């Protein structure tokens, strides 16, 4: 999908304070937003900063942003409203008739508390945490959507830098001891390559989601054809190493999917770049790329972990609790539908629903299937919000492809593809529940929404 300005250096424009503040936001979530746990000490820094950043975003809000951000922003506000309703205390008779509350009602009766008022949420403190956590993506969405087209495109750069820093950190972690100071969270995959996260799957999924961002940034920012292709291939090799070193099975699968999707979406530009390179340049660049590829593949982390990834992939079908737990999730959905159990209450309620045979020292703090947990938490309202978002995302994807193929800004295309990776990753884990994941998804939605304005 070649555009009119393809092959030319992007025109420089002014960088405003909005861009600088958003770069600070990306730095902040990179430092303190890698865990989904509500008790992470880093939230003492992140939560107050989120409130300040939301105030900043609203102060510099512009009316012309409302049209482009209306749909995703409305969905976020509906979600916040539903969580608020889940936190409202109900009369004893009304609360006792809610589906899925039989054990809770029996416990309250035995304790002599049957006349107390209780909310829909079965873990109100966790629901409050979820409600407060929405401040960060709302602020990120408004701030990113308020920028110029040039600033939105340039947001790819700090995001790629954070990904690179996280990857380098993961290499240091893997080569060091499990109790290294380079692990930032008390509860983490000790000994694994988690980068800026607490979970290696989230690290791998972020790198997989950055593949389309890297490709669009390279293809639209480097004017010469040969450097474009070399930079694209080197970027893919670097991200490949970053994913493999995590030993994340889901991340490896997502990376392969992300590469295939990226090549499909940018095939015209890649073909045009290739046609502009002479045979002599191709031969020389092949030698350079082959040398770089050999160095990447021969790196120590690959030698250590490549077999581990393959073994874990081979064992996934026969020994994967994510698949075994699906009937439990289905029962939790039907038992509490249509009101749900309350956002953030999954860990507490699953301990009641978990079969005796699965009881051991390990526990699930999330469903590792965010689609299922989303419906378990929110019930019918969550289903409506999810379907509306998916419909908007699909239609926005068609518009983004048409916009980019017609010579427009491909930022929306990168955002759509990045959101696709995170959404598919949410079927096997919960990458969007970390503050970093929330901001990345908010950036994707802002890129998609703002493409209509440009």
C-alpha positions as CSV (number, residue, x, y, z in Angstrom):
1,X,0.0,0.0,0.0
2,X,2.2,2.8,-1.3
3,X,1.3,6.3,-0.4
4,X,2.0,9.6,-2.2
5,X,4.7,10.6,0.2
6,X,6.3,7.1,0.4
7,X,10.0,7.2,0.0
8,X,10.3,10.8,1.1
9,X,11.6,11.9,4.5
10,X,8.7,12.9,6.7
11,X,8.1,16.7,7.0
12,X,9.2,18.0,10.4
13,X,6.6,19.7,12.5
14,X,6.6,21.3,15.9
15,X,6.5,19.2,19.0
16,X,4.1,20.6,21.7
17,X,3.9,20.1,25.4
18,X,1.3,17.4,24.9
19,X,3.8,15.1,23.3
20,X,6.4,15.8,25.9
21,X,4.0,15.0,28.7
22,X,2.8,11.8,27.0
23,X,6.5,10.7,26.7
24,X,6.7,11.2,30.5
25,X,3.6,9.1,30.8
26,X,5.1,6.3,28.8
27,X,8.3,6.5,30.9
28,X,6.2,6.4,34.1
29,X,4.2,3.3,33.2
30,X,7.4,1.7,32.0
31,X,8.9,2.2,35.4
32,X,5.9,1.4,37.6
33,X,3.2,-0.2,35.4
34,X,4.4,-3.7,34.7
35,X,2.2,-5.6,37.3
36,X,-1.5,-6.3,37.3
37,X,-1.6,-6.8,41.0
38,X,-3.7,-4.3,43.0
39,X,-1.1,-4.4,45.9
40,X,2.0,-3.5,43.8
41,X,3.9,-0.9,45.7
42,X,4.7,0.9,42.5
43,X,1.0,2.0,42.3
44,X,1.8,4.5,45.1
45,X,3.6,6.4,42.4
46,X,1.5,5.6,39.4
47,X,-2.0,6.3,40.8
48,X,-1.5,9.9,42.0
49,X,0.4,10.7,38.8
50,X,-2.5,9.3,36.8
51,X,-4.9,11.7,38.5
52,X,-2.6,14.6,37.7
53,X,-2.2,13.5,34.1
54,X,-6.0,13.2,33.7
55,X,-6.4,16.8,35.0
56,X,-3.8,17.9,32.6
57,X,-5.5,16.1,29.7
58,X,-8.9,17.6,30.6
59,X,-7.4,21.1,31.0
60,X,-6.0,21.0,27.5
61,X,-9.0,19.2,26.0
62,X,-10.0,20.5,22.6
63,X,-13.6,20.3,21.3
64,X,-12.6,19.0,17.9
65,X,-11.2,15.8,19.7
66,X,-14.6,14.8,20.9
67,X,-15.8,13.5,17.5
68,X,-12.7,11.3,17.0
69,X,-12.6,9.9,20.5
70,X,-16.3,9.6,21.2
71,X,-16.8,5.9,20.8
72,X,-13.9,4.4,22.8
73,X,-14.2,7.1,25.4
74,X,-17.9,6.4,25.8
75,X,-17.2,2.7,26.3
76,X,-14.7,3.5,29.0
77,X,-17.1,5.8,30.8
78,X,-19.9,3.1,30.5
79,X,-17.5,0.6,32.1
80,X,-16.7,3.0,34.9
81,X,-20.4,3.6,35.5
82,X,-21.1,-0.1,35.6
83,X,-18.3,-0.7,38.1
84,X,-19.8,2.1,40.2
85,X,-23.2,0.4,40.1
86,X,-21.6,-2.9,41.2
87,X,-20.2,-1.1,44.2
88,X,-23.5,0.3,45.4
89,X,-24.9,-1.5,48.5
90,X,-28.2,-3.2,48.0
91,X,-31.0,-4.1,50.4
92,X,-30.6,-7.5,52.0
93,X,-33.6,-9.0,50.1
94,X,-32.4,-7.7,46.7
95,X,-28.8,-8.8,47.3
96,X,-29.8,-12.3,48.4
97,X,-31.7,-12.9,45.2
98,X,-28.7,-12.1,43.0
99,X,-27.5,-15.1,41.0
100,X,-24.4,-16.9,42.2
101,X,-24.6,-15.7,45.8
102,X,-25.8,-18.8,47.5
103,X,-22.6,-19.5,49.5
104,X,-22.3,-15.8,50.4
105,X,-25.9,-15.7,51.6
106,X,-25.3,-18.8,53.7
107,X,-22.1,-17.4,55.2
108,X,-23.8,-14.1,56.0
109,X,-26.7,-15.9,57.7
110,X,-24.4,-18.1,59.8
111,X,-22.5,-14.9,60.9
112,X,-25.7,-13.1,61.8
113,X,-25.1,-10.5,59.1
114,X,-28.1,-11.4,56.9
115,X,-29.6,-7.9,57.5
116,X,-26.6,-6.0,56.2
117,X,-26.5,-4.3,52.9
118,X,-24.0,-5.6,50.3
119,X,-23.0,-4.6,46.8
120,X,-23.1,-6.6,43.6
121,X,-19.3,-7.0,43.7
122,X,-18.2,-9.9,45.8
123,X,-14.8,-8.2,46.4
124,X,-15.6,-4.5,46.7
125,X,-12.0,-3.4,47.5
126,X,-10.8,-5.1,44.2
127,X,-13.6,-3.4,42.3
128,X,-12.6,0.0,43.7
129,X,-9.1,-0.7,42.5
130,X,-10.4,-1.5,39.0
131,X,-12.4,1.7,38.9
132,X,-9.5,3.8,39.9
133,X,-7.2,2.0,37.4
134,X,-9.4,3.4,34.6
135,X,-8.1,6.9,35.2
136,X,-4.8,6.0,33.5
137,X,-6.2,4.8,30.1
138,X,-8.8,7.6,30.0
139,X,-6.0,10.1,30.5
140,X,-3.8,8.4,27.9
141,X,-6.7,8.2,25.4
142,X,-7.5,11.9,25.7
143,X,-3.9,13.0,25.6
144,X,-3.0,10.9,22.6
145,X,-6.1,11.9,20.7
146,X,-5.4,15.6,21.3
147,X,-2.1,15.6,19.4
148,X,-1.4,16.5,15.8
149,X,-1.0,13.7,13.2
150,X,2.8,14.2,13.3
151,X,2.9,13.9,17.1
152,X,0.8,10.8,17.1
153,X,3.1,9.2,14.6
154,X,6.1,10.1,16.6
155,X,4.6,8.4,19.7
156,X,5.8,5.2,18.1
157,X,9.4,6.2,18.9
158,X,9.1,6.3,22.7
159,X,7.0,3.2,22.7
160,X,9.6,1.3,20.7
161,X,12.3,2.6,23.0
162,X,10.5,1.3,26.0
163,X,10.1,-2.0,24.3
164,X,13.9,-2.1,23.6
165,X,14.8,-1.1,27.1
166,X,12.5,-3.9,28.4
167,X,14.1,-6.4,26.1
168,X,17.6,-5.5,27.2
169,X,16.6,-5.7,30.8
170,X,15.1,-9.2,30.2
171,X,18.4,-10.4,28.8
172,X,20.2,-9.1,31.9
173,X,17.6,-10.9,34.1
174,X,17.9,-14.2,32.3
175,X,21.7,-14.2,32.6
176,X,21.6,-13.2,36.3
177,X,20.5,-14.9,39.5
178,X,16.7,-15.3,40.2
179,X,16.9,-12.8,43.1
180,X,18.6,-10.1,41.0
181,X,17.9,-6.5,41.7
182,X,16.8,-6.1,38.1
183,X,13.4,-7.7,39.0
184,X,11.2,-4.8,40.0
185,X,8.2,-6.6,41.5
186,X,7.9,-8.7,44.7
187,X,5.7,-11.3,42.9
188,X,7.2,-12.1,39.6
189,X,8.5,-15.0,37.4
190,X,11.9,-15.1,39.2
191,X,14.6,-16.4,36.9
192,X,12.7,-15.6,33.8
193,X,13.0,-12.8,31.3
194,X,10.2,-10.5,32.3
195,X,11.8,-7.1,31.4
196,X,9.8,-4.2,32.8
197,X,6.9,-6.5,33.7
198,X,6.2,-9.0,36.5
199,X,5.0,-11.7,34.0
200,X,7.1,-13.1,31.1
201,X,4.0,-13.6,29.0
202,X,3.2,-9.9,29.2
203,X,6.8,-9.0,28.2
204,X,6.6,-11.3,25.1
205,X,3.1,-10.1,24.1
206,X,4.3,-6.4,24.2
207,X,7.2,-7.2,21.9
208,X,4.9,-9.1,19.6
209,X,2.5,-6.1,19.6
210,X,5.4,-3.8,18.6
211,X,6.0,-5.6,15.3
212,X,3.5,-3.7,13.3
213,X,4.4,-0.4,15.1
214,X,8.1,-1.0,14.2
215,X,7.3,-1.9,10.6
216,X,5.1,1.2,9.9
217,X,7.5,3.5,11.7
218,X,10.5,2.2,9.6
219,X,8.6,2.1,6.3
220,X,7.2,5.6,6.7
221,X,10.2,7.3,8.3
222,X,13.3,6.2,6.3
223,X,13.4,7.7,2.8
224,X,15.9,5.3,1.1
225,X,14.6,1.9,0.0
226,X,17.6,-0.3,1.0
227,X,18.0,1.2,4.6
228,X,14.2,0.7,5.0
229,X,14.4,-3.0,4.2
230,X,17.5,-3.6,6.3
231,X,16.1,-1.7,9.3
232,X,12.8,-3.7,9.0
233,X,14.6,-7.1,9.0
234,X,16.9,-6.1,11.8
235,X,13.9,-4.9,13.8
236,X,12.2,-8.3,13.3
237,X,15.3,-10.2,14.3
238,X,15.7,-8.1,17.5
239,X,12.1,-8.5,18.5
240,X,12.3,-12.3,17.7
241,X,15.2,-12.7,20.1
242,X,13.3,-10.6,22.7
243,X,10.3,-12.9,22.5
244,X,12.2,-16.2,22.4
245,X,14.3,-15.3,25.5
246,X,11.1,-15.1,27.6
247,X,10.3,-18.8,26.9
248,X,6.7,-17.7,26.6
249,X,4.7,-20.1,24.4
250,X,1.8,-17.6,23.9
251,X,4.3,-14.9,23.0
252,X,6.0,-17.0,20.4
253,X,2.7,-17.8,18.7
254,X,1.6,-14.2,18.9
255,X,4.9,-13.1,17.4
256,X,4.5,-15.4,14.4
257,X,0.9,-14.2,13.9
258,X,2.0,-10.5,14.3
259,X,4.8,-10.9,11.7
260,X,2.4,-12.5,9.2
261,X,-0.3,-9.9,9.7
262,X,2.3,-7.1,9.4
263,X,3.6,-8.4,6.1
264,X,0.0,-8.7,4.8
265,X,-0.8,-5.1,5.8
266,X,2.5,-3.6,4.5
267,X,3.1,-5.9,1.5
268,X,2.7,-3.2,-1.1
269,X,5.2,-0.9,0.6
270,X,7.7,-3.7,1.1
271,X,7.3,-4.8,-2.6
272,X,7.8,-1.2,-3.7
273,X,10.9,-0.8,-1.5
274,X,12.3,-4.0,-2.9
275,X,11.7,-2.9,-6.5
276,X,13.8,0.3,-5.9
277,X,16.8,-1.7,-4.8
278,X,19.4,-2.8,-7.4
279,X,20.7,-6.3,-7.6
280,X,24.2,-5.3,-6.5
281,X,22.7,-3.6,-3.4
282,X,20.7,-6.7,-2.6
283,X,23.8,-8.9,-2.7
284,X,25.7,-6.6,-0.4
285,X,22.8,-6.2,2.0
286,X,22.3,-10.0,2.1
287,X,25.8,-10.4,3.4
288,X,25.3,-7.8,6.1
289,X,21.9,-9.2,7.1
290,X,23.2,-12.8,7.2
291,X,26.0,-11.8,9.5
292,X,23.6,-9.9,11.8
293,X,21.2,-12.8,11.8
294,X,23.9,-15.3,12.6
295,X,25.0,-13.1,15.5
296,X,21.4,-12.9,16.8
297,X,20.7,-16.6,16.6
298,X,24.1,-17.4,18.1
299,X,23.5,-15.2,21.1
300,X,23.7,-17.0,24.5
301,X,20.1,-16.5,25.5
302,X,18.9,-18.3,22.3
303,X,21.2,-21.2,23.0
304,X,19.9,-21.5,26.5
305,X,16.2,-21.1,25.9
306,X,15.3,-22.2,22.4
307,X,14.8,-25.8,23.4
308,X,12.8,-24.7,26.4
309,X,10.3,-22.9,24.3
310,X,9.9,-25.8,22.0
311,X,9.4,-28.2,24.9
312,X,6.8,-25.9,26.4
313,X,5.0,-25.6,23.1
314,X,4.9,-29.4,22.7
315,X,3.5,-29.8,26.2
316,X,0.9,-27.1,25.9
317,X,-1.9,-29.3,24.5
318,X,-1.5,-32.1,27.0
319,X,-0.7,-30.2,30.2
320,X,-2.4,-26.8,29.9
321,X,-4.6,-25.7,32.8
322,X,-5.9,-22.8,30.7
323,X,-7.8,-25.4,28.6
324,X,-8.8,-27.5,31.6
325,X,-10.3,-24.4,33.4
326,X,-12.6,-23.4,30.5
327,X,-15.6,-25.5,31.9
328,X,-15.0,-23.8,35.3
329,X,-15.1,-20.4,33.7
330,X,-18.3,-21.3,31.9
331,X,-19.9,-22.3,35.1
332,X,-18.8,-19.1,36.8
333,X,-20.3,-17.1,34.0
334,X,-23.7,-18.9,34.0
335,X,-23.9,-18.9,37.8
336,X,-23.5,-15.1,38.1
337,X,-25.1,-13.9,34.9
338,X,-26.4,-11.3,34.1
339,X,-24.9,-9.1,36.9
340,X,-21.4,-10.7,37.2
341,X,-19.3,-11.1,40.3
342,X,-17.8,-7.6,40.2
343,X,-14.6,-6.4,38.5
344,X,-11.5,-7.6,40.2
345,X,-13.3,-10.3,42.2
346,X,-12.2,-13.2,40.1
347,X,-9.3,-14.4,42.3
348,X,-11.6,-14.5,45.4
349,X,-14.5,-16.2,43.7
350,X,-12.4,-18.7,41.8
351,X,-11.1,-20.0,45.1
352,X,-14.6,-21.2,45.8
353,X,-15.2,-22.6,42.4
354,X,-11.8,-24.3,41.9
355,X,-12.1,-28.1,42.0
356,X,-10.4,-29.9,44.9
357,X,-8.1,-31.8,42.5
358,X,-6.5,-28.5,41.4
359,X,-5.6,-27.3,44.9
360,X,-1.9,-26.9,45.3
361,X,0.6,-24.2,46.2
362,X,-0.1,-22.3,42.9
363,X,-3.1,-20.1,42.4
364,X,-4.8,-18.1,39.7
365,X,-5.0,-14.3,40.3
366,X,-6.6,-14.0,36.8
367,X,-8.3,-16.3,34.5
368,X,-5.5,-16.3,31.9
369,X,-8.4,-15.8,29.5
370,X,-9.4,-12.2,29.7
371,X,-12.4,-12.7,27.5
372,X,-13.8,-15.2,30.0
373,X,-12.8,-13.1,33.0
374,X,-14.3,-10.0,31.5
375,X,-17.7,-11.7,31.2
376,X,-17.4,-13.3,34.7
377,X,-16.7,-9.9,36.2
378,X,-19.2,-7.8,34.4
379,X,-22.0,-10.1,33.2
380,X,-24.4,-8.9,30.4
381,X,-23.1,-5.3,30.5
382,X,-19.6,-6.6,29.9
383,X,-20.8,-8.6,26.9
384,X,-22.4,-5.5,25.3
385,X,-19.3,-3.4,25.9
386,X,-17.1,-6.1,24.4
387,X,-19.3,-6.6,21.3
388,X,-19.5,-2.9,20.7
389,X,-15.8,-2.5,21.0
390,X,-15.0,-5.4,18.7
391,X,-17.5,-4.0,16.1
392,X,-15.9,-0.6,16.2
393,X,-12.4,-2.1,16.0
394,X,-13.3,-4.2,12.9
395,X,-14.9,-1.3,11.1
396,X,-12.0,1.0,12.1
397,X,-9.6,-1.6,10.7
398,X,-11.3,-1.5,7.3
399,X,-11.2,2.3,7.4
400,X,-7.5,2.3,8.4
401,X,-6.6,0.0,5.5
402,X,-8.5,2.1,3.0
403,X,-7.0,5.3,4.5
404,X,-3.4,4.0,4.3
405,X,-3.8,2.5,0.8
406,X,-5.1,5.8,-0.4
407,X,-1.9,7.5,0.6
408,X,-2.9,8.6,4.1
409,X,-1.1,8.3,7.5
410,X,-0.5,4.6,8.4
411,X,-0.5,5.3,12.1
412,X,-4.1,4.0,12.4
413,X,-3.1,0.8,10.6
414,X,-0.3,0.2,13.2
415,X,-2.7,0.9,16.0
416,X,-5.3,-1.5,14.7
417,X,-2.7,-4.3,14.2
418,X,-1.3,-3.6,17.7
419,X,-4.7,-3.9,19.2
420,X,-5.3,-7.1,17.3
421,X,-2.3,-8.7,18.9
422,X,-3.3,-7.6,22.4
423,X,-6.9,-8.8,21.9
424,X,-5.8,-12.2,20.7
425,X,-3.2,-12.4,23.5
426,X,-6.1,-11.7,25.9
427,X,-7.6,-15.1,25.0
428,X,-4.6,-16.9,26.6
429,X,-3.5,-14.3,29.2
430,X,-4.3,-10.8,30.5
431,X,-1.8,-8.3,28.9
432,X,-4.2,-5.4,29.0
433,X,-4.7,-5.6,32.8
434,X,-1.3,-4.1,33.5
435,X,-0.9,-0.3,33.4
436,X,1.5,-0.7,30.5
437,X,-1.0,-2.7,28.6
438,X,-3.8,-0.2,29.3
439,X,-1.7,2.7,28.0
440,X,-0.6,0.7,24.9
441,X,-4.2,-0.2,24.1
442,X,-5.3,3.4,24.7
443,X,-2.6,4.6,22.3
444,X,-3.9,2.1,19.7
445,X,-7.5,3.3,20.1
446,X,-6.4,6.9,19.9
447,X,-4.4,6.2,16.7
448,X,-7.4,4.5,15.2
449,X,-9.9,7.2,16.2
450,X,-7.7,10.1,15.2
451,X,-7.2,8.7,11.7
452,X,-10.8,9.9,10.9
453,X,-9.7,13.5,11.7
454,X,-6.7,13.3,9.4
